[in-house]
C-alpha cells in the first residue's frame, strides 16, 4: 500500500492541476478572442487533452499493478500453506526458496536448507541418488518424475513422490528448477502391507489348492483364480465362468440345494454360504467340492452386490467318508447280529438257569418231603418202638437199658437234624403261610441259632400276589443274605425289610458288621467259583430285577433287591411274569 500511495496522489494532483489549467485557457479564449495569446491557450488546451489521456493510461496501469500484486500475494500464501513441499533452485542447484511444508516433511529447517542445500542434510545414499539420478536427469531432460526415499541423518526416512520442472527465459535458457514433492510414506506402507497380504494369501491358496471366486451379483460376472481352474483340470480361462459358477458343470441332483444355500445367505437367513456338491472336471469325472463364501458388498438398503468365497476339493475326504460309512454300517449290522445272538444266548441261559432253579427247588421240595414224611417218620417210629420195648417187663439188664436210652436220644437228635435239613431244603411255612410269615419265622429261627438279633418288618405286601417261583427266589435271597451275615460279618444285629412299592417289590438285608469291598469279594468269588453273591444276583435277574450291594470296610453292609411286581389282589394289575 505504501508503494501505491505516491502514484495515486500524483495522478489526483495532476488531474486537478490540468483541470484548472484547462478552465483558465477556456475562459481566456472566450473572453478575449482577438488577442495574441489565444494561440498559447489553444496549445494549453491540446496539452491538457494529452495529459488527460496520459492520466487515464496511468490509472489503468495502477489498477493492473494492484491486481498483479494481489494475485502474487495469493499465490505466495497458497505456496506457503500448501501441504506439499515446494522448493526452487537455480541452475547450479543452489536453494533459492522453500515453503513451510518443505521443512516439515524433510525434518530440516529452511534456513539450514538454504545455507547447505539438500545433499548435506540427508544420508549419503540419498545424496548420491539426488546427484546421480535426479540432478543429472534435470540437466539432460529438463524435468524429472519419480519416488525418492529420503533418508535423514538420524536414520528416519520418508518416501516422497517428486516432480521437478525447469523455468526458462525468453531465449529458452533454463533459469531455475521448481520441485514439488508429496509425502507418500503411509501410502507406501499400506501398499507394501497390501502386497505382503496378497503374497501371503497367494501362498496360502497355492498351498491349499483352493480356488477363489468373486461373483458380481449385479452383472453376473465372475472372477476365478488360476488354482480354481486347475482344481477342475482346466487351464486358466479355458472354460466359460458361467458354466463353472453354479452352472452346467454342477451335478443336476446337487444344483437345487446349492442354490437354496446361496439364497438363504443372500436373503440373510444364514451368516455364511456353505454347500457341498459334485462338479464335473475336464476328464468328465465327478469331483466333490466344498464351497464357502460370504457377501462382502451391499447397497445402502442391504441388497447384496458381491459375494466372495473359495472352493475346496474334498473328493478324497468324501470317498473316505463313504467308505467309513459303509464299514460302519457293516460293523453295525454285525454288531446287531452279534448282539441279537448274545441276547438269544442270554435268554437261553436265563431260561436254563430258571429251569435249573425250578428243578433244584422241585428236588429240594421232594427231598424235604421224603425226609419229613419218610425218614423222619421212620426214625420217630423206631424211637417209639424202642421206648415201648424198654417200657415192658424188666427183661433187659440195666446196662442194656442204658444203651437203649442212648440210642433213643440219638434217634431223637437224628429226627431233629432230618427235620432241620428238610426245613432248609424247603420250609413248609413258605407253602403254608406265604412269603412274609415264612421270612419272619426264618429270621426268628436264625436269631435263635446264631445269636444275631434280626429285626424284620414288611409293608404293603398284604394284597400282592406272587408266583411260587418268585416267592422261593426272594426267600432264598433272604436265606443266603442272613447266612453271609452269620458267617462273615461279625454283626450283632441285622435288619430285613420287605416292601411293596408299586410297581416294585423291594427287599433289603443290612447289618452292622465289619463290612467288605464288594468289587474285591465278587472278583474273588468268581475266581473261586463261589455262588453266594452271584447266586443272589442271578435270582434277582431271573425275576427281572437287580441286586445292589452297598458296603465298605468298617461300615457294615446292605443288600438291596428290586424286582417288578404289578399284579395285586385288589385288581390293580399290569402284566408281569413274576406276580
TORTI-357125 format. One record per residue (C-alpha): residue in three letters; x negated, y negated, z. Coordinates in nm, 3 decimals. Example, Ala and Ser with C-alpha at 12.3 -4.5 7.8 and 13.67 -1.06 7.14 Angstrom:
2
   type         x         y         z
    ALA    -1.230     0.450     0.780
    SER    -1.367     0.106     0.714
END
This chain:
579
   type         x         y         z
    UNK     0.000     0.000     0.000
    UNK    -0.291    -0.241     0.071
    UNK    -0.417    -0.198    -0.287
    UNK    -0.073    -0.267    -0.438
    UNK    -0.008    -0.594    -0.244
    UNK    -0.255    -0.829    -0.430
    UNK    -0.128    -0.720    -0.771
    UNK     0.235    -0.769    -0.676
    UNK     0.159    -1.112    -0.519
    UNK    -0.036    -1.226    -0.826
    UNK     0.244    -1.123    -1.060
    UNK     0.505    -1.301    -0.847
    UNK     0.298    -1.624    -0.815
    UNK     0.212    -1.628    -1.184
    UNK     0.576    -1.581    -1.275
    UNK     0.678    -1.876    -1.059
    UNK     0.397    -2.097    -1.197
    UNK     0.477    -2.018    -1.559
    UNK     0.846    -2.077    -1.496
    UNK     0.769    -2.417    -1.351
    UNK     0.534    -2.494    -1.637
    UNK     0.790    -2.394    -1.896
    UNK     1.057    -2.609    -1.728
    UNK     0.834    -2.919    -1.735
    UNK     0.745    -2.863    -2.100
    UNK     1.109    -2.821    -2.198
    UNK     1.206    -3.147    -2.014
    UNK     0.930    -3.349    -2.184
    UNK     1.028    -3.216    -2.524
    UNK     1.391    -3.303    -2.462
    UNK     1.341    -3.649    -2.314
    UNK     1.059    -3.776    -2.535
    UNK     1.076    -3.602    -2.866
    UNK     0.892    -3.872    -3.063
    UNK     0.579    -3.893    -2.861
    UNK     0.247    -3.725    -2.946
    UNK     0.231    -3.493    -2.656
    UNK     0.509    -3.269    -2.793
    UNK     0.252    -3.050    -2.965
    UNK     0.075    -2.958    -2.638
    UNK     0.417    -2.898    -2.493
    UNK     0.502    -2.658    -2.773
    UNK     0.174    -2.482    -2.718
    UNK     0.257    -2.468    -2.350
    UNK     0.592    -2.306    -2.424
    UNK     0.428    -2.049    -2.652
    UNK     0.170    -1.976    -2.382
    UNK     0.450    -1.936    -2.133
    UNK     0.623    -1.680    -2.352
    UNK     0.297    -1.491    -2.400
    UNK     0.234    -1.497    -2.026
    UNK     0.584    -1.361    -1.965
    UNK     0.514    -1.070    -2.195
    UNK     0.183    -1.002    -2.019
    UNK     0.351    -1.018    -1.677
    UNK     0.615    -0.767    -1.790
    UNK     0.346    -0.528    -1.907
    UNK     0.161    -0.569    -1.578
    UNK     0.483    -0.487    -1.388
    UNK     0.536    -0.163    -1.580
    UNK     0.167    -0.070    -1.524
    UNK     0.207    -0.130    -1.150
    UNK     0.514     0.093    -1.137
    UNK     0.330     0.367    -1.327
    UNK     0.037     0.338    -1.084
    UNK     0.270     0.371    -0.789
    UNK     0.430     0.687    -0.942
    UNK     0.092     0.842    -1.011
    UNK    -0.028     0.763    -0.661
    UNK     0.286     0.915    -0.503
    UNK     0.252     1.228    -0.714
    UNK    -0.112     1.256    -0.618
    UNK    -0.015     1.236    -0.253
    UNK     0.249     1.506    -0.302
    UNK     0.002     1.723    -0.490
    UNK    -0.257     1.673    -0.218
    UNK    -0.003     1.769     0.052
    UNK     0.106     2.075    -0.144
    UNK    -0.255     2.188    -0.184
    UNK    -0.337     2.127     0.183
    UNK    -0.019     2.302     0.307
    UNK    -0.046     2.596     0.066
    UNK    -0.065     2.944     0.224
    UNK    -0.319     3.039    -0.042
    UNK    -0.680     2.938    -0.016
    UNK    -0.790     2.678    -0.277
    UNK    -1.146     2.567    -0.343
    UNK    -1.316     2.351    -0.612
    UNK    -1.679     2.391    -0.715
    UNK    -1.899     2.211    -0.962
    UNK    -2.082     2.384    -1.243
    UNK    -2.366     2.477    -1.007
    UNK    -2.106     2.647    -0.785
    UNK    -2.159     2.391    -0.509
    UNK    -1.846     2.330    -0.297
    UNK    -1.652     2.016    -0.373
    UNK    -1.319     2.072    -0.195
    UNK    -1.141     2.336     0.018
    UNK    -0.796     2.328     0.176
    UNK    -0.697     2.438     0.528
    UNK    -0.582     2.785     0.419
    UNK    -0.933     2.842     0.278
    UNK    -1.082     2.808     0.627
    UNK    -0.804     3.011     0.793
    UNK    -0.823     3.309     0.556
    UNK    -1.202     3.328     0.532
    UNK    -1.251     3.256     0.901
    UNK    -1.508     2.979     0.846
    UNK    -1.493     2.606     0.897
    UNK    -1.461     2.398     0.582
    UNK    -1.747     2.179     0.698
    UNK    -1.972     2.486     0.711
    UNK    -1.842     2.596     0.373
    UNK    -1.908     2.252     0.220
    UNK    -2.259     2.247     0.367
    UNK    -2.383     2.603     0.296
    UNK    -2.149     2.742     0.034
    UNK    -1.979     3.079     0.046
    UNK    -2.270     3.315    -0.017
    UNK    -2.441     3.220     0.311
    UNK    -2.139     3.281     0.537
    UNK    -2.043     3.627     0.412
    UNK    -2.212     3.967     0.416
    UNK    -2.497     4.040     0.172
    UNK    -2.276     4.284    -0.018
    UNK    -2.003     4.023    -0.070
    UNK    -2.258     3.756    -0.164
    UNK    -2.413     3.989    -0.420
    UNK    -2.070     4.062    -0.570
    UNK    -1.990     3.692    -0.595
    UNK    -2.319     3.610    -0.767
    UNK    -2.350     3.912    -0.996
    UNK    -1.986     3.953    -1.093
    UNK    -1.769     3.650    -1.025
    UNK    -2.013     3.367    -1.094
    UNK    -2.169     3.548    -1.388
    UNK    -1.828     3.606    -1.545
    UNK    -1.730     3.242    -1.494
    UNK    -2.044     3.122    -1.670
    UNK    -1.975     3.358    -1.957
    UNK    -1.594     3.363    -1.986
    UNK    -1.485     3.052    -1.800
    UNK    -1.234     3.242    -1.581
    UNK    -1.213     3.548    -1.352
    UNK    -0.930     3.758    -1.202
    UNK    -0.956     4.041    -0.952
    UNK    -0.976     4.163    -0.592
    UNK    -1.263     4.063    -0.365
    UNK    -1.346     4.250    -0.046
    UNK    -1.467     3.960     0.165
    UNK    -1.683     4.088     0.449
    UNK    -1.762     3.835     0.720
    UNK    -2.081     3.815     0.918
    UNK    -1.907     3.954     1.230
    UNK    -1.815     4.277     1.044
    UNK    -1.448     4.200     0.986
    UNK    -1.313     4.191     0.633
    UNK    -1.021     4.080     0.420
    UNK    -0.902     4.182     0.076
    UNK    -0.838     3.879    -0.146
    UNK    -0.660     3.861    -0.478
    UNK    -0.854     3.584    -0.655
    UNK    -0.802     3.376    -0.969
    UNK    -1.068     3.125    -1.083
    UNK    -1.029     2.891    -1.380
    UNK    -1.254     2.619    -1.525
    UNK    -1.178     2.248    -1.572
    UNK    -1.312     2.086    -1.891
    UNK    -1.362     1.727    -2.008
    UNK    -1.251     1.576    -2.339
    UNK    -1.552     1.729    -2.512
    UNK    -1.468     2.075    -2.383
    UNK    -1.755     2.091    -2.135
    UNK    -1.690     2.264    -1.801
    UNK    -1.695     2.016    -1.517
    UNK    -1.552     2.217    -1.225
    UNK    -1.417     2.557    -1.121
    UNK    -1.090     2.586    -0.932
    UNK    -1.035     2.907    -0.734
    UNK    -0.711     3.026    -0.572
    UNK    -0.703     3.337    -0.354
    UNK    -0.431     3.518    -0.160
    UNK    -0.486     3.747     0.141
    UNK    -0.354     4.092     0.041
    UNK    -0.517     4.283     0.328
    UNK    -0.187     4.406     0.475
    UNK    -0.054     4.489     0.129
    UNK    -0.375     4.680     0.061
    UNK    -0.342     4.871     0.386
    UNK     0.021     4.951     0.311
    UNK    -0.075     5.060    -0.040
    UNK    -0.361     5.277     0.094
    UNK    -0.127     5.429     0.352
    UNK     0.129     5.499     0.081
    UNK    -0.134     5.659    -0.139
    UNK    -0.254     5.874     0.152
    UNK     0.105     5.970     0.234
    UNK     0.170     6.063    -0.127
    UNK    -0.153     6.262    -0.135
    UNK    -0.057     6.447     0.183
    UNK     0.292     6.512     0.050
    UNK     0.145     6.638    -0.275
    UNK    -0.091     6.870    -0.086
    UNK     0.195     6.999     0.127
    UNK     0.413     7.061    -0.177
    UNK     0.129     7.231    -0.361
    UNK     0.056     7.446    -0.056
    UNK     0.420     7.550    -0.008
    UNK     0.504     7.569    -0.378
    UNK     0.831     7.392    -0.303
    UNK     0.995     7.198    -0.580
    UNK     1.114     6.843    -0.519
    UNK     1.422     6.690    -0.680
    UNK     1.551     6.332    -0.683
    UNK     1.906     6.308    -0.816
    UNK     2.076     5.980    -0.911
    UNK     2.447     6.028    -0.841
    UNK     2.541     5.722    -1.046
    UNK     2.363     5.804    -1.372
    UNK     2.330     6.180    -1.325
    UNK     1.957     6.159    -1.396
    UNK     1.732     6.393    -1.200
    UNK     1.359     6.391    -1.137
    UNK     1.180     6.721    -1.075
    UNK     0.825     6.769    -0.953
    UNK     0.591     6.984    -1.157
    UNK     0.599     7.251    -0.886
    UNK     0.976     7.271    -0.932
    UNK     0.937     7.382    -1.292
    UNK     0.653     7.620    -1.203
    UNK     0.877     7.774    -0.937
    UNK     1.102     7.896    -1.219
    UNK     0.821     7.984    -1.457
    UNK     0.862     7.680    -1.685
    UNK     0.615     7.417    -1.792
    UNK     0.699     7.067    -1.668
    UNK     0.976     6.921    -1.882
    UNK     1.025     7.246    -2.078
    UNK     1.389     7.287    -1.972
    UNK     1.662     7.023    -1.952
    UNK     1.701     6.892    -1.600
    UNK     2.080     6.906    -1.621
    UNK     2.059     7.284    -1.663
    UNK     1.846     7.325    -1.353
    UNK     2.023     7.093    -1.113
    UNK     2.346     7.274    -1.023
    UNK     2.380     7.367    -1.389
    UNK     2.397     7.668    -1.613
    UNK     2.090     7.838    -1.463
    UNK     2.269     7.895    -1.131
    UNK     2.443     8.228    -1.084
    UNK     2.815     8.197    -1.151
    UNK     2.903     8.361    -0.819
    UNK     2.697     8.106    -0.625
    UNK     2.792     7.785    -0.803
    UNK     3.114     7.724    -0.608
    UNK     2.951     7.746    -0.266
    UNK     2.661     7.526    -0.381
    UNK     2.899     7.254    -0.497
    UNK     3.102     7.287    -0.178
    UNK     2.791     7.244     0.039
    UNK     2.689     6.939    -0.166
    UNK     3.038     6.790    -0.144
    UNK     3.050     6.839     0.233
    UNK     2.728     6.642     0.273
    UNK     2.816     6.365     0.029
    UNK     3.153     6.314     0.200
    UNK     2.994     6.305     0.546
    UNK     3.121     6.637     0.680
    UNK     2.769     6.775     0.729
    UNK     2.447     6.594     0.830
    UNK     2.242     6.753     0.551
    UNK     2.283     6.953     0.234
    UNK     2.177     7.319     0.255
    UNK     2.257     7.610     0.026
    UNK     2.111     7.945    -0.074
    UNK     2.178     8.061    -0.427
    UNK     2.041     8.258    -0.720
    UNK     1.888     8.086    -1.021
    UNK     1.758     8.236    -1.345
    UNK     1.388     8.189    -1.418
    UNK     1.212     8.170    -1.754
    UNK     1.199     8.551    -1.781
    UNK     1.571     8.592    -1.718
    UNK     1.529     8.724    -1.364
    UNK     1.742     8.605    -1.076
    UNK     1.547     8.436    -0.801
    UNK     1.679     8.327    -0.464
    UNK     1.635     7.958    -0.382
    UNK     1.687     7.768    -0.057
    UNK     1.800     7.416    -0.146
    UNK     1.786     7.142     0.118
    UNK     1.834     6.768     0.089
    UNK     2.000     6.454     0.217
    UNK     2.137     6.125     0.089
    UNK     1.868     5.855     0.102
    UNK     2.058     5.565    -0.052
    UNK     2.418     5.444    -0.015
    UNK     2.621     5.141    -0.111
    UNK     2.742     4.887     0.142
    UNK     3.068     5.077     0.186
    UNK     2.886     5.408     0.242
    UNK     2.922     5.559    -0.105
    UNK     2.621     5.787    -0.177
    UNK     2.393     5.682    -0.463
    UNK     2.092     5.909    -0.441
    UNK     2.003     6.246    -0.291
    UNK     1.651     6.382    -0.245
    UNK     1.552     6.735    -0.145
    UNK     1.350     7.048    -0.207
    UNK     1.397     7.395    -0.349
    UNK     1.207     7.683    -0.187
    UNK     1.163     8.027    -0.341
    UNK     1.299     8.275    -0.084
    UNK     1.326     8.574    -0.317
    UNK     1.080     8.787    -0.119
    UNK     1.247     8.692     0.207
    UNK     1.588     8.780     0.066
    UNK     1.467     9.113    -0.067
    UNK     1.306     9.192     0.268
    UNK     1.625     9.083     0.445
    UNK     1.838     9.304     0.221
    UNK     1.603     9.597     0.279
    UNK     1.613     9.532     0.652
    UNK     1.993     9.513     0.647
    UNK     2.005     9.842     0.458
    UNK     1.769    10.000     0.709
    UNK     1.969     9.853     0.994
    UNK     2.295     9.984     0.850
    UNK     2.140    10.327     0.807
    UNK     1.999    10.311     1.158
    UNK     2.333    10.201     1.300
    UNK     2.501    10.485     1.113
    UNK     2.252    10.736     1.252
    UNK     2.278    10.589     1.600
    UNK     2.654    10.608     1.573
    UNK     2.636    10.968     1.464
    UNK     2.390    11.049     1.742
    UNK     2.599    10.860     1.995
    UNK     2.904    11.049     1.882
    UNK     2.713    11.375     1.915
    UNK     2.589    11.278     2.260
    UNK     2.938    11.169     2.361
    UNK     3.076    11.501     2.245
    UNK     2.795    11.681     2.425
    UNK     2.855    11.479     2.742
    UNK     3.225    11.551     2.716
    UNK     3.146    11.917     2.677
    UNK     2.907    11.904     2.973
    UNK     3.173    11.730     3.183
    UNK     3.429    11.983     3.074
    UNK     3.193    12.270     3.155
    UNK     3.100    12.108     3.485
    UNK     3.465    12.058     3.570
    UNK     3.540    12.416     3.474
    UNK     3.236    12.533     3.672
    UNK     3.351    12.344     3.979
    UNK     3.704    12.471     3.933
    UNK     3.573    12.826     3.905
    UNK     3.350    12.761     4.205
    UNK     3.643    12.629     4.407
    UNK     3.856    12.917     4.291
    UNK     3.588    13.161     4.402
    UNK     3.549    12.975     4.729
    UNK     3.923    12.996     4.782
    UNK     3.927    13.367     4.701
    UNK     3.624    13.446     4.917
    UNK     3.762    13.237     5.202
    UNK     4.095    13.412     5.174
    UNK     3.925    13.753     5.168
    UNK     3.709    13.665     5.465
    UNK     4.006    13.531     5.658
    UNK     4.263    13.791     5.556
    UNK     4.044    14.099     5.534
    UNK     3.709    14.073     5.706
    UNK     3.821    13.858     5.996
    UNK     4.137    14.064     6.042
    UNK     3.947    14.390     6.029
    UNK     3.692    14.265     6.277
    UNK     3.971    14.145     6.502
    UNK     4.143    14.483     6.476
    UNK     3.816    14.660     6.556
    UNK     3.770    14.439     6.863
    UNK     4.124    14.511     6.979
    UNK     4.075    14.888     6.934
    UNK     3.751    14.874     7.129
    UNK     3.914    14.681     7.410
    UNK     4.206    14.926     7.410
    UNK     3.963    15.215     7.432
    UNK     3.789    15.059     7.727
    UNK     4.119    14.981     7.899
    UNK     4.213    15.354     7.921
    UNK     4.124    15.608     8.193
    UNK     3.774    15.580     8.320
    UNK     3.628    15.844     8.093
    UNK     3.341    15.621     7.993
    UNK     3.042    15.566     8.211
    UNK     2.977    15.217     8.342
    UNK     2.671    15.189     8.116
    UNK     2.873    15.272     7.805
    UNK     3.146    15.032     7.918
    UNK     2.894    14.753     7.947
    UNK     2.762    14.819     7.599
    UNK     3.116    14.834     7.464
    UNK     3.182    14.492     7.620
    UNK     2.871    14.355     7.450
    UNK     2.995    14.494     7.118
    UNK     3.335    14.331     7.179
    UNK     3.176    13.990     7.240
    UNK     2.961    14.034     6.929
    UNK     3.271    14.117     6.728
    UNK     3.440    13.807     6.865
    UNK     3.144    13.592     6.766
    UNK     3.139    13.752     6.422
    UNK     3.507    13.681     6.374
    UNK     3.441    13.317     6.466
    UNK     3.146    13.295     6.226
    UNK     3.351    13.453     5.947
    UNK     3.631    13.206     6.008
    UNK     3.381    12.912     6.003
    UNK     3.237    13.039     5.676
    UNK     3.586    13.070     5.534
    UNK     3.668    12.719     5.660
    UNK     3.357    12.576     5.496
    UNK     3.435    12.754     5.174
    UNK     3.793    12.631     5.163
    UNK     3.953    12.450     5.456
    UNK     4.307    12.584     5.486
    UNK     4.419    12.244     5.610
    UNK     4.343    12.095     5.265
    UNK     4.613    12.310     5.106
    UNK     4.844    12.299     5.407
    UNK     4.815    11.942     5.536
    UNK     4.676    11.738     5.243
    UNK     4.358    11.537     5.187
    UNK     4.394    11.274     5.461
    UNK     4.462    11.516     5.751
    UNK     4.202    11.762     5.617
    UNK     3.935    11.490     5.617
    UNK     4.044    11.372     5.964
    UNK     4.021    11.725     6.102
    UNK     3.683    11.782     5.937
    UNK     3.549    11.458     6.088
    UNK     3.668    11.569     6.431
    UNK     3.511    11.914     6.389
    UNK     3.186    11.757     6.259
    UNK     3.165    11.535     6.568
    UNK     3.219    11.833     6.794
    UNK     2.946    12.035     6.625
    UNK     2.678    11.766     6.567
    UNK     2.750    11.519     6.845
    UNK     2.766    11.230     6.590
    UNK     3.072    11.015     6.660
    UNK     3.273    10.982     6.338
    UNK     3.536    10.709     6.307
    UNK     3.788    10.797     6.034
    UNK     4.071    10.582     5.903
    UNK     4.286    10.570     5.590
    UNK     4.518    10.313     5.433
    UNK     4.773    10.324     5.152
    UNK     4.738    10.699     5.094
    UNK     5.095    10.790     5.203
    UNK     5.257    10.758     4.858
    UNK     4.963    10.870     4.646
    UNK     5.000    11.197     4.462
    UNK     4.678    11.370     4.360
    UNK     4.596    11.689     4.183
    UNK     4.441    11.956     4.399
    UNK     4.119    11.931     4.197
    UNK     4.084    11.561     4.280
    UNK     4.157    11.625     4.647
    UNK     3.900    11.905     4.660
    UNK     3.629    11.689     4.494
    UNK     3.690    11.397     4.731
    UNK     3.684    11.635     5.029
    UNK     3.359    11.790     4.908
    UNK     3.205    11.440     4.875
    UNK     3.304    11.365     5.237
    UNK     3.172    11.704     5.343
    UNK     2.836    11.657     5.166
    UNK     2.806    11.297     5.286
    UNK     2.855    11.386     5.652
    UNK     2.622    11.685     5.613
    UNK     2.349    11.444     5.495
    UNK     2.427    11.217     5.793
    UNK     2.385    11.508     6.033
    UNK     2.067    11.641     5.869
    UNK     1.868    11.334     5.770
    UNK     1.996    11.003     5.910
    UNK     1.939    11.043     6.285
    UNK     2.255    10.833     6.326
    UNK     2.451    10.803     6.648
    UNK     2.776    10.718     6.473
    UNK     2.935    10.725     6.131
    UNK     3.246    10.581     5.967
    UNK     3.466    10.730     5.698
    UNK     3.725    10.516     5.516
    UNK     3.976    10.644     5.259
    UNK     4.182    10.366     5.099
    UNK     4.424    10.346     4.809
    UNK     4.379    10.006     4.644
    UNK     4.590    10.018     4.330
    UNK     4.490    10.137     4.078
    UNK     4.190    10.295     4.254
    UNK     4.107    10.516     4.547
    UNK     3.805    10.405     4.750
    UNK     3.606    10.640     4.971
    UNK     3.330    10.504     5.194
    UNK     3.096    10.702     5.419
    UNK     2.844    10.499     5.619
    UNK     2.616    10.547     5.916
    UNK     2.381    10.353     6.144
    UNK     2.084    10.581     6.087
    UNK     1.731    10.528     5.964
    UNK     1.831    10.465     5.601
    UNK     1.631    10.553     5.290
    UNK     1.525    10.438     4.942
    UNK     1.799    10.566     4.707
    UNK     1.583    10.550     4.391
    UNK     1.296    10.741     4.553
    UNK     1.527    11.005     4.703
    UNK     1.711    11.055     4.373
    UNK     1.381    11.092     4.187
    UNK     1.254    11.340     4.446
    UNK     1.578    11.535     4.438
    UNK     1.564    11.554     4.058
    UNK     1.207    11.682     4.071
    UNK     1.301    11.949     4.329
    UNK     1.633    12.031     4.158
    UNK     1.833    11.943     4.470
    UNK     2.203    11.882     4.403
    UNK     2.317    11.687     4.712
    UNK     2.342    11.327     4.588
    UNK     2.353    11.429     4.223
    UNK     2.636    11.672     4.300
    UNK     2.839    11.398     4.466
    UNK     2.773    11.162     4.171
    UNK     2.878    11.432     3.925
    UNK     3.201    11.498     4.117
    UNK     3.283    11.125     4.111
    UNK     3.202    11.115     3.738
    UNK     3.430    11.410     3.671
    UNK     3.710    11.220     3.841
    UNK     3.649    10.925     3.606
    UNK     3.489    10.713     3.875
    UNK     3.144    10.626     4.003
    UNK     2.926    10.671     4.310
    UNK     2.717    10.391     4.461
    UNK     2.454    10.441     4.728
    UNK     2.357    10.135     4.932
    UNK     2.070    10.187     5.172
    UNK     1.727    10.068     5.275
    UNK     1.481    10.196     5.534
    UNK     1.585    10.100     5.889
    UNK     1.929     9.963     5.789
    UNK     2.148    10.271     5.767
    UNK     2.322    10.386     5.452
    UNK     2.655    10.351     5.277
    UNK     2.807    10.581     5.017
    UNK     3.093    10.431     4.812
    UNK     3.309    10.628     4.570
    UNK     3.565    10.460     4.345
    UNK     3.798    10.668     4.125
    UNK     4.102    10.563     3.923
    UNK     4.442    10.671     4.050
    UNK     4.758    10.516     3.909
    UNK     5.025    10.773     3.986
    UNK     5.224    10.710     4.301
    UNK     5.510    10.900     4.458
    UNK     5.722    10.581     4.469
    UNK     5.745    10.575     4.088
    UNK     5.471    10.319     4.010
    UNK     5.278    10.519     3.750
    UNK     5.011    10.483     3.492
    UNK     4.857    10.769     3.301
    UNK     4.558    10.911     3.488
    UNK     4.429    11.269     3.471
    UNK     4.349    11.292     3.844
    UNK     4.658    11.151     4.019
END
